[in-house]
């Protein structure tokens, strides 16, 4: 009951000046699991590009070079931005006092 009362009070305070309940589109990007997964995979790509294939072969071939790493990072970033766009469409997080 107290939780409902505090929610009603917060809603009333948020709508007092305009009569409209204000909201963000969705919660902040840093509060999502997509962001944490994005950072984890980003670090894994960078570490793999640094460690794999640097000078180990006689011909000096790099099995996972910087160009490939940047390509994967680009794909990862595009996927993250698309997922955030889909998450934002039609969802709301209301401001509370």
Buried (B, 14 or more C-beta within 10 A) or exposed (E): EEEEEEEEEBBEEBEEEEEEEEEEEBEEBEEBEBBEEBEEBBEEBBEBBEEBBBEEEEEEEBEBBEEBBEEBBEEBEEEBEEBBEEBBEEEEEEEEE
